[in-house]
């Protein structure tokens, strides 16, 4: 009898989507249709058009440049 493991393609869950760059299935960012894993996103964020925003959020007095 042939093996029935993974004979039907998955359309749900973590095994159904993969990174479009490295084909990894872990840590996938699917928001905005990116479909890129977090490692590839960090390498290519500037090329895509994302940029970091200032780190100071909680205390405005310490973050001011004046």
PyMOL Python script that loads the backbone (N, CA, C, O; Angstrom):
from pymol import cmd

cmd.read_pdbstr("""\
ATOM      1  N   UNK A   1       0.844  -1.176   0.000  1.00  0.00           N
ATOM      2  CA  UNK A   1       0.000   0.000   0.000  1.00  0.00           C
ATOM      3  C   UNK A   1       0.893   1.245   0.000  1.00  0.00           C
ATOM      4  O   UNK A   1       1.818   1.330   0.808  1.00  0.00           O
ATOM      5  N   UNK A   2       0.636   2.210  -0.888  1.00  0.00           N
ATOM      6  CA  UNK A   2       1.467   3.424  -0.927  1.00  0.00           C
ATOM      7  C   UNK A   2       1.219   4.308   0.289  1.00  0.00           C
ATOM      8  O   UNK A   2       0.173   4.232   0.934  1.00  0.00           O
ATOM      9  N   UNK A   3       2.200   5.140   0.582  1.00  0.00           N
ATOM     10  CA  UNK A   3       2.090   6.050   1.715  1.00  0.00           C
ATOM     11  C   UNK A   3       1.096   7.165   1.393  1.00  0.00           C
ATOM     12  O   UNK A   3       1.122   7.737   0.303  1.00  0.00           O
ATOM     13  N   UNK A   4       0.242   7.458   2.329  1.00  0.00           N
ATOM     14  CA  UNK A   4      -0.761   8.503   2.130  1.00  0.00           C
ATOM     15  C   UNK A   4      -0.367   9.817   2.789  1.00  0.00           C
ATOM     16  O   UNK A   4      -1.176  10.744   2.839  1.00  0.00           O
ATOM     17  N   UNK A   5       0.861   9.917   3.297  1.00  0.00           N
ATOM     18  CA  UNK A   5       1.325  11.118   3.987  1.00  0.00           C
ATOM     19  C   UNK A   5       1.589  12.224   2.968  1.00  0.00           C
ATOM     20  O   UNK A   5       2.372  12.032   2.038  1.00  0.00           O
ATOM     21  N   UNK A   6       0.954  13.361   3.130  1.00  0.00           N
ATOM     22  CA  UNK A   6       1.100  14.537   2.259  1.00  0.00           C
ATOM     23  C   UNK A   6       0.747  14.249   0.801  1.00  0.00           C
ATOM     24  O   UNK A   6       1.397  14.777  -0.101  1.00  0.00           O
ATOM     25  N   UNK A   7      -0.253  13.436   0.558  1.00  0.00           N
ATOM     26  CA  UNK A   7      -0.675  13.213  -0.820  1.00  0.00           C
ATOM     27  C   UNK A   7      -1.603  14.321  -1.301  1.00  0.00           C
ATOM     28  O   UNK A   7      -1.716  14.564  -2.503  1.00  0.00           O
ATOM     29  N   UNK A   8      -2.258  14.986  -0.373  1.00  0.00           N
ATOM     30  CA  UNK A   8      -3.146  16.090  -0.717  1.00  0.00           C
ATOM     31  C   UNK A   8      -2.478  17.392  -0.292  1.00  0.00           C
ATOM     32  O   UNK A   8      -2.062  17.500   0.862  1.00  0.00           O
ATOM     33  N   UNK A   9      -2.355  18.389  -1.175  1.00  0.00           N
ATOM     34  CA  UNK A   9      -1.680  19.641  -0.794  1.00  0.00           C
ATOM     35  C   UNK A   9      -2.439  20.390   0.300  1.00  0.00           C
ATOM     36  O   UNK A   9      -3.668  20.448   0.289  1.00  0.00           O
ATOM     37  N   UNK A  10      -1.692  20.961   1.240  1.00  0.00           N
ATOM     38  CA  UNK A  10      -2.310  21.704   2.342  1.00  0.00           C
ATOM     39  C   UNK A  10      -2.693  23.104   1.878  1.00  0.00           C
ATOM     40  O   UNK A  10      -1.938  23.761   1.162  1.00  0.00           O
ATOM     41  N   UNK A  11      -3.857  23.543   2.288  1.00  0.00           N
ATOM     42  CA  UNK A  11      -4.296  24.894   1.953  1.00  0.00           C
ATOM     43  C   UNK A  11      -4.494  25.725   3.208  1.00  0.00           C
ATOM     44  O   UNK A  11      -5.016  26.838   3.136  1.00  0.00           O
ATOM     45  N   UNK A  12      -4.082  25.197   4.367  1.00  0.00           N
ATOM     46  CA  UNK A  12      -4.252  25.908   5.630  1.00  0.00           C
ATOM     47  C   UNK A  12      -3.085  25.557   6.539  1.00  0.00           C
ATOM     48  O   UNK A  12      -2.410  24.548   6.338  1.00  0.00           O
ATOM     49  N   UNK A  13      -2.854  26.391   7.535  1.00  0.00           N
ATOM     50  CA  UNK A  13      -1.814  26.119   8.525  1.00  0.00           C
ATOM     51  C   UNK A  13      -0.436  26.586   8.085  1.00  0.00           C
ATOM     52  O   UNK A  13      -0.281  27.137   6.995  1.00  0.00           O
ATOM     53  N   UNK A  14       0.574  26.365   8.940  1.00  0.00           N
ATOM     54  CA  UNK A  14       1.920  26.871   8.656  1.00  0.00           C
ATOM     55  C   UNK A  14       2.603  26.187   7.478  1.00  0.00           C
ATOM     56  O   UNK A  14       3.516  26.763   6.887  1.00  0.00           O
ATOM     57  N   UNK A  15       2.190  24.986   7.126  1.00  0.00           N
ATOM     58  CA  UNK A  15       2.826  24.292   6.013  1.00  0.00           C
ATOM     59  C   UNK A  15       2.308  24.703   4.659  1.00  0.00           C
ATOM     60  O   UNK A  15       2.822  24.242   3.640  1.00  0.00           O
ATOM     61  N   UNK A  16       1.311  25.554   4.617  1.00  0.00           N
ATOM     62  CA  UNK A  16       0.702  25.908   3.340  1.00  0.00           C
ATOM     63  C   UNK A  16       1.316  27.152   2.708  1.00  0.00           C
ATOM     64  O   UNK A  16       1.114  27.397   1.519  1.00  0.00           O
ATOM     65  N   UNK A  17       2.063  27.942   3.480  1.00  0.00           N
ATOM     66  CA  UNK A  17       2.669  29.167   2.956  1.00  0.00           C
ATOM     67  C   UNK A  17       4.175  29.107   3.147  1.00  0.00           C
ATOM     68  O   UNK A  17       4.665  28.473   4.082  1.00  0.00           O
ATOM     69  N   UNK A  18       4.917  29.774   2.251  1.00  0.00           N
ATOM     70  CA  UNK A  18       6.365  29.790   2.361  1.00  0.00           C
ATOM     71  C   UNK A  18       6.903  31.142   1.923  1.00  0.00           C
ATOM     72  O   UNK A  18       6.226  31.904   1.233  1.00  0.00           O
ATOM     73  N   UNK A  19       8.130  31.423   2.336  1.00  0.00           N
ATOM     74  CA  UNK A  19       8.797  32.671   1.980  1.00  0.00           C
ATOM     75  C   UNK A  19       9.068  32.685   0.484  1.00  0.00           C
ATOM     76  O   UNK A  19       9.505  31.681  -0.080  1.00  0.00           O
ATOM     77  N   UNK A  20       8.812  33.813  -0.160  1.00  0.00           N
ATOM     78  CA  UNK A  20       9.039  33.896  -1.595  1.00  0.00           C
ATOM     79  C   UNK A  20      10.514  34.050  -1.940  1.00  0.00           C
ATOM     80  O   UNK A  20      10.880  33.946  -3.111  1.00  0.00           O
ATOM     81  N   UNK A  21      11.380  34.298  -0.940  1.00  0.00           N
ATOM     82  CA  UNK A  21      12.813  34.463  -1.183  1.00  0.00           C
ATOM     83  C   UNK A  21      13.562  33.163  -0.922  1.00  0.00           C
ATOM     84  O   UNK A  21      14.258  32.657  -1.802  1.00  0.00           O
ATOM     85  N   UNK A  22      13.419  32.616   0.302  1.00  0.00           N
ATOM     86  CA  UNK A  22      14.209  31.443   0.698  1.00  0.00           C
ATOM     87  C   UNK A  22      13.367  30.184   0.869  1.00  0.00           C
ATOM     88  O   UNK A  22      13.911  29.135   1.214  1.00  0.00           O
ATOM     89  N   UNK A  23      12.070  30.256   0.642  1.00  0.00           N
ATOM     90  CA  UNK A  23      11.142  29.125   0.731  1.00  0.00           C
ATOM     91  C   UNK A  23      11.063  28.522   2.132  1.00  0.00           C
ATOM     92  O   UNK A  23      10.711  27.353   2.287  1.00  0.00           O
ATOM     93  N   UNK A  24      11.391  29.321   3.157  1.00  0.00           N
ATOM     94  CA  UNK A  24      11.267  28.903   4.542  1.00  0.00           C
ATOM     95  C   UNK A  24       9.795  28.969   4.939  1.00  0.00           C
ATOM     96  O   UNK A  24       9.044  29.778   4.393  1.00  0.00           O
ATOM     97  N   UNK A  25       9.381  28.136   5.874  1.00  0.00           N
ATOM     98  CA  UNK A  25       7.988  28.122   6.312  1.00  0.00           C
ATOM     99  C   UNK A  25       7.809  28.699   7.707  1.00  0.00           C
ATOM    100  O   UNK A  25       6.685  28.731   8.208  1.00  0.00           O
ATOM    101  N   UNK A  26       8.872  29.154   8.351  1.00  0.00           N
ATOM    102  CA  UNK A  26       8.808  29.645   9.730  1.00  0.00           C
ATOM    103  C   UNK A  26       8.973  31.160   9.768  1.00  0.00           C
ATOM    104  O   UNK A  26       9.737  31.718   8.980  1.00  0.00           O
ATOM    105  N   UNK A  27       8.269  31.828  10.672  1.00  0.00           N
ATOM    106  CA  UNK A  27       8.401  33.272  10.861  1.00  0.00           C
ATOM    107  C   UNK A  27       7.938  34.079   9.666  1.00  0.00           C
ATOM    108  O   UNK A  27       8.569  35.073   9.307  1.00  0.00           O
ATOM    109  N   UNK A  28       6.860  33.671   9.053  1.00  0.00           N
ATOM    110  CA  UNK A  28       6.400  34.286   7.817  1.00  0.00           C
ATOM    111  C   UNK A  28       5.604  35.556   8.088  1.00  0.00           C
ATOM    112  O   UNK A  28       4.738  35.571   8.963  1.00  0.00           O
ATOM    113  N   UNK A  29       5.890  36.620   7.346  1.00  0.00           N
ATOM    114  CA  UNK A  29       5.146  37.880   7.411  1.00  0.00           C
ATOM    115  C   UNK A  29       4.254  37.930   6.177  1.00  0.00           C
ATOM    116  O   UNK A  29       4.730  38.136   5.061  1.00  0.00           O
ATOM    117  N   UNK A  30       2.965  37.740   6.389  1.00  0.00           N
ATOM    118  CA  UNK A  30       2.021  37.727   5.277  1.00  0.00           C
ATOM    119  C   UNK A  30       1.266  39.040   5.130  1.00  0.00           C
ATOM    120  O   UNK A  30       0.512  39.214   4.173  1.00  0.00           O
ATOM    121  N   UNK A  31       1.460  39.969   6.069  1.00  0.00           N
ATOM    122  CA  UNK A  31       0.732  41.230   6.038  1.00  0.00           C
ATOM    123  C   UNK A  31       1.115  42.022   4.790  1.00  0.00           C
ATOM    124  O   UNK A  31       2.266  41.989   4.354  1.00  0.00           O
ATOM    125  N   UNK A  32       0.159  42.723   4.227  1.00  0.00           N
ATOM    126  CA  UNK A  32       0.305  43.521   3.005  1.00  0.00           C
ATOM    127  C   UNK A  32       0.721  42.670   1.811  1.00  0.00           C
ATOM    128  O   UNK A  32       1.222  43.206   0.823  1.00  0.00           O
ATOM    129  N   UNK A  33       0.526  41.360   1.881  1.00  0.00           N
ATOM    130  CA  UNK A  33       0.884  40.491   0.765  1.00  0.00           C
ATOM    131  C   UNK A  33       2.374  40.283   0.595  1.00  0.00           C
ATOM    132  O   UNK A  33       2.822  39.938  -0.498  1.00  0.00           O
ATOM    133  N   UNK A  34       3.164  40.487   1.661  1.00  0.00           N
ATOM    134  CA  UNK A  34       4.616  40.338   1.558  1.00  0.00           C
ATOM    135  C   UNK A  34       5.029  38.887   1.355  1.00  0.00           C
ATOM    136  O   UNK A  34       5.793  38.589   0.437  1.00  0.00           O
ATOM    137  N   UNK A  35       4.538  37.978   2.196  1.00  0.00           N
ATOM    138  CA  UNK A  35       4.909  36.561   2.166  1.00  0.00           C
ATOM    139  C   UNK A  35       6.422  36.380   2.199  1.00  0.00           C
ATOM    140  O   UNK A  35       6.989  35.650   1.386  1.00  0.00           O
ATOM    141  N   UNK A  36       7.067  37.054   3.149  1.00  0.00           N
ATOM    142  CA  UNK A  36       8.515  36.970   3.340  1.00  0.00           C
ATOM    143  C   UNK A  36       8.763  36.588   4.789  1.00  0.00           C
ATOM    144  O   UNK A  36       8.079  37.083   5.685  1.00  0.00           O
ATOM    145  N   UNK A  37       9.740  35.704   5.032  1.00  0.00           N
ATOM    146  CA  UNK A  37      10.057  35.350   6.412  1.00  0.00           C
ATOM    147  C   UNK A  37      10.751  36.534   7.082  1.00  0.00           C
ATOM    148  O   UNK A  37      11.262  37.427   6.407  1.00  0.00           O
ATOM    149  N   UNK A  38      10.764  36.532   8.402  1.00  0.00           N
ATOM    150  CA  UNK A  38      11.275  37.690   9.138  1.00  0.00           C
ATOM    151  C   UNK A  38      12.763  37.905   8.910  1.00  0.00           C
ATOM    152  O   UNK A  38      13.225  39.045   8.953  1.00  0.00           O
ATOM    153  N   UNK A  39      13.529  36.845   8.671  1.00  0.00           N
ATOM    154  CA  UNK A  39      14.959  37.003   8.416  1.00  0.00           C
ATOM    155  C   UNK A  39      15.194  37.709   7.078  1.00  0.00           C
ATOM    156  O   UNK A  39      16.009  38.628   6.997  1.00  0.00           O
ATOM    157  N   UNK A  40      14.494  37.289   6.046  1.00  0.00           N
ATOM    158  CA  UNK A  40      14.632  37.929   4.734  1.00  0.00           C
ATOM    159  C   UNK A  40      14.091  39.352   4.763  1.00  0.00           C
ATOM    160  O   UNK A  40      14.610  40.225   4.066  1.00  0.00           O
ATOM    161  N   UNK A  41      13.043  39.600   5.569  1.00  0.00           N
ATOM    162  CA  UNK A  41      12.497  40.947   5.677  1.00  0.00           C
ATOM    163  C   UNK A  41      13.523  41.900   6.267  1.00  0.00           C
ATOM    164  O   UNK A  41      13.661  43.027   5.791  1.00  0.00           O
ATOM    165  N   UNK A  42      14.251  41.467   7.303  1.00  0.00           N
ATOM    166  CA  UNK A  42      15.254  42.338   7.917  1.00  0.00           C
ATOM    167  C   UNK A  42      16.377  42.662   6.944  1.00  0.00           C
ATOM    168  O   UNK A  42      16.924  43.765   6.980  1.00  0.00           O
ATOM    169  N   UNK A  43      16.731  41.722   6.077  1.00  0.00           N
ATOM    170  CA  UNK A  43      17.791  41.954   5.098  1.00  0.00           C
ATOM    171  C   UNK A  43      17.341  42.903   3.994  1.00  0.00           C
ATOM    172  O   UNK A  43      18.153  43.665   3.469  1.00  0.00           O
ATOM    173  N   UNK A  44      16.072  42.869   3.637  1.00  0.00           N
ATOM    174  CA  UNK A  44      15.595  43.595   2.460  1.00  0.00           C
ATOM    175  C   UNK A  44      14.587  44.694   2.763  1.00  0.00           C
ATOM    176  O   UNK A  44      13.939  45.198   1.845  1.00  0.00           O
ATOM    177  N   UNK A  45      14.438  45.079   4.033  1.00  0.00           N
ATOM    178  CA  UNK A  45      13.412  46.058   4.415  1.00  0.00           C
ATOM    179  C   UNK A  45      13.619  47.398   3.721  1.00  0.00           C
ATOM    180  O   UNK A  45      12.647  47.998   3.261  1.00  0.00           O
ATOM    181  N   UNK A  46      14.845  47.885   3.632  1.00  0.00           N
ATOM    182  CA  UNK A  46      15.100  49.176   2.986  1.00  0.00           C
ATOM    183  C   UNK A  46      14.814  49.123   1.492  1.00  0.00           C
ATOM    184  O   UNK A  46      14.325  50.101   0.926  1.00  0.00           O
ATOM    185  N   UNK A  47      15.106  48.010   0.849  1.00  0.00           N
ATOM    186  CA  UNK A  47      14.827  47.881  -0.583  1.00  0.00           C
ATOM    187  C   UNK A  47      13.327  47.877  -0.865  1.00  0.00           C
ATOM    188  O   UNK A  47      12.879  48.374  -1.898  1.00  0.00           O
ATOM    189  N   UNK A  48      12.556  47.312   0.064  1.00  0.00           N
ATOM    190  CA  UNK A  48      11.107  47.253  -0.104  1.00  0.00           C
ATOM    191  C   UNK A  48      10.476  48.616   0.152  1.00  0.00           C
ATOM    192  O   UNK A  48       9.443  48.940  -0.434  1.00  0.00           O
ATOM    193  N   UNK A  49      11.091  49.419   1.026  1.00  0.00           N
ATOM    194  CA  UNK A  49      10.555  50.738   1.319  1.00  0.00           C
ATOM    195  C   UNK A  49      10.197  50.960   2.770  1.00  0.00           C
ATOM    196  O   UNK A  49       9.633  51.999   3.111  1.00  0.00           O
ATOM    197  N   UNK A  50      10.510  50.013   3.632  1.00  0.00           N
ATOM    198  CA  UNK A  50      10.262  50.165   5.061  1.00  0.00           C
ATOM    199  C   UNK A  50      11.471  50.820   5.715  1.00  0.00           C
ATOM    200  O   UNK A  50      12.600  50.641   5.260  1.00  0.00           O
ATOM    201  N   UNK A  51      11.235  51.580   6.784  1.00  0.00           N
ATOM    202  CA  UNK A  51      12.330  52.174   7.543  1.00  0.00           C
ATOM    203  C   UNK A  51      11.951  52.203   9.011  1.00  0.00           C
ATOM    204  O   UNK A  51      10.771  52.232   9.360  1.00  0.00           O
ATOM    205  N   UNK A  52      12.962  52.195   9.864  1.00  0.00           N
ATOM    206  CA  UNK A  52      12.722  52.189  11.303  1.00  0.00           C
ATOM    207  C   UNK A  52      12.255  53.556  11.763  1.00  0.00           C
ATOM    208  O   UNK A  52      12.674  54.583  11.230  1.00  0.00           O
ATOM    209  N   UNK A  53      11.384  53.557  12.757  1.00  0.00           N
ATOM    210  CA  UNK A  53      10.909  54.777  13.381  1.00  0.00           C
ATOM    211  C   UNK A  53      11.640  54.899  14.704  1.00  0.00           C
ATOM    212  O   UNK A  53      12.104  53.889  15.235  1.00  0.00           O
ATOM    213  N   UNK A  54      11.762  56.112  15.261  1.00  0.00           N
ATOM    214  CA  UNK A  54      12.501  56.337  16.497  1.00  0.00           C
ATOM    215  C   UNK A  54      12.147  55.372  17.603  1.00  0.00           C
ATOM    216  O   UNK A  54      11.000  54.939  17.718  1.00  0.00           O
ATOM    217  N   UNK A  55      13.135  55.034  18.419  1.00  0.00           N
ATOM    218  CA  UNK A  55      12.946  54.041  19.474  1.00  0.00           C
ATOM    219  C   UNK A  55      12.276  54.635  20.708  1.00  0.00           C
ATOM    220  O   UNK A  55      11.657  53.892  21.470  1.00  0.00           O
ATOM    221  N   UNK A  56      12.374  55.944  20.936  1.00  0.00           N
ATOM    222  CA  UNK A  56      11.805  56.565  22.136  1.00  0.00           C
ATOM    223  C   UNK A  56      10.306  56.771  21.943  1.00  0.00           C
ATOM    224  O   UNK A  56       9.875  57.528  21.074  1.00  0.00           O
ATOM    225  N   UNK A  57       9.536  56.094  22.758  1.00  0.00           N
ATOM    226  CA  UNK A  57       8.090  56.197  22.641  1.00  0.00           C
ATOM    227  C   UNK A  57       7.462  56.617  23.959  1.00  0.00           C
ATOM    228  O   UNK A  57       6.492  57.375  23.956  1.00  0.00           O
ATOM    229  N   UNK A  58       7.989  56.143  25.094  1.00  0.00           N
ATOM    230  CA  UNK A  58       7.291  56.306  26.360  1.00  0.00           C
ATOM    231  C   UNK A  58       7.513  57.669  27.003  1.00  0.00           C
ATOM    232  O   UNK A  58       6.542  58.300  27.421  1.00  0.00           O
ATOM    233  N   UNK A  59       8.742  58.146  27.099  1.00  0.00           N
ATOM    234  CA  UNK A  59       9.031  59.388  27.808  1.00  0.00           C
ATOM    235  C   UNK A  59       9.518  60.428  26.803  1.00  0.00           C
ATOM    236  O   UNK A  59      10.603  60.288  26.239  1.00  0.00           O
ATOM    237  N   UNK A  60       8.720  61.469  26.578  1.00  0.00           N
ATOM    238  CA  UNK A  60       9.057  62.488  25.597  1.00  0.00           C
ATOM    239  C   UNK A  60      10.161  63.420  26.081  1.00  0.00           C
ATOM    240  O   UNK A  60      10.880  63.987  25.258  1.00  0.00           O
ATOM    241  N   UNK A  61      10.317  63.593  27.382  1.00  0.00           N
ATOM    242  CA  UNK A  61      11.331  64.513  27.910  1.00  0.00           C
ATOM    243  C   UNK A  61      12.734  64.002  27.600  1.00  0.00           C
ATOM    244  O   UNK A  61      13.608  64.781  27.220  1.00  0.00           O
ATOM    245  N   UNK A  62      12.950  62.719  27.757  1.00  0.00           N
ATOM    246  CA  UNK A  62      14.269  62.145  27.501  1.00  0.00           C
ATOM    247  C   UNK A  62      14.574  62.028  26.013  1.00  0.00           C
ATOM    248  O   UNK A  62      15.741  61.965  25.627  1.00  0.00           O
ATOM    249  N   UNK A  63      13.555  62.000  25.186  1.00  0.00           N
ATOM    250  CA  UNK A  63      13.751  61.807  23.757  1.00  0.00           C
ATOM    251  C   UNK A  63      13.910  63.109  22.989  1.00  0.00           C
ATOM    252  O   UNK A  63      14.309  63.081  21.825  1.00  0.00           O
ATOM    253  N   UNK A  64      13.616  64.230  23.594  1.00  0.00           N
ATOM    254  CA  UNK A  64      13.698  65.489  22.863  1.00  0.00           C
ATOM    255  C   UNK A  64      15.150  65.834  22.570  1.00  0.00           C
ATOM    256  O   UNK A  64      16.038  65.540  23.370  1.00  0.00           O
ATOM    257  N   UNK A  65      15.388  66.460  21.417  1.00  0.00           N
ATOM    258  CA  UNK A  65      16.747  66.798  20.989  1.00  0.00           C
ATOM    259  C   UNK A  65      17.137  68.221  21.357  1.00  0.00           C
ATOM    260  O   UNK A  65      18.239  68.653  21.020  1.00  0.00           O
ATOM    261  N   UNK A  66      16.281  68.954  22.031  1.00  0.00           N
ATOM    262  CA  UNK A  66      16.570  70.345  22.383  1.00  0.00           C
ATOM    263  C   UNK A  66      17.500  70.449  23.560  1.00  0.00           C
ATOM    264  O   UNK A  66      17.841  71.554  23.981  1.00  0.00           O
TER     265      UNK A  66
END
""", "prot")
cmd.dss("prot")
cmd.show_as("cartoon", "prot")
cmd.util.cbc("prot")
cmd.orient("prot")
